[in-house]
Each structure stands twice: as structure tokens, then as C-alpha cells.
Amino acid sequence: MTSPAAVNQRALTAELDRFAGLLTARVDGAEPPEQAPAPQRPEALETLADAFALSSFERDVLVLCSGVELEARFAALCAAAGGDEHQRRPTFGLALAVLEDAHWSALAPAARATSLGT
């Protein structure tokens, strides 16, 4: 029997691979790869996204930022995709450029209060 932690780890690895593909496509000037439905979404990530009422874009920004901390390849991919070898972390501009359903309102404090029901 596979532990829930192992299942979550495999799902998170699949998400990180998906984002690496998006960044690589941007570096290569290619179309983003076809997004196959994830076999399973990382439960821990979904719980976090639900708890904070994150949009799909906001959730993806979280994964993109986490990628730099979790996998060494992400720093170089962010630098190459952003066109600045010294900027080895994701920026909001990079997130807007590579992620689906991107929206500026993710930065708005009023949107945050509304999404949390306050």
C-alpha cells in the first residue's frame, strides 16, 4: 500500500514537471506543451489552495515559487525564461507570461479580502 505522503510527493513532482515544461517552452520560443490532465492533484496543495480561497492562477504562482525552493533546475529556468541570468527566481511578470488564467487582481488586497469572505 502506498502512503498518502508518497502519493502527494508523486503528484507534486508531476506538477513541478508541468511547470518546468512551461518554462522550457518559453525559453525555446515554442508553444507550451499540451497539458495532460494530472492523474492526481497534490492533496496538500489543494488543501492549502482551498483554505486560502486561491484562484487557479494564484495556486499556480505558489507552485512556481515553490519550484525554485524544491528543485535546482527552476532557478536556471526562471532566469532563462525571464531573459535575465541574474534573476534566478520567478517574478510576477514571468507568472503572467507563462501561467494560464493569469490575472492582475491576484495582487489586489480587496480581491483577497473578498475571496476570504471578509
Secondary structure, DSSP 8 states (H G I E B T S, - for coil): ---HHHHHHHHHHHHHHHHHHHHHHHHHT---------SS--HHHHHHHHHTT--HHHHHHHHHHHHHHH-THHHHHHHHHHT-TT--S--HHHHHHHSTT--GGGG-HHHHHHHTT-
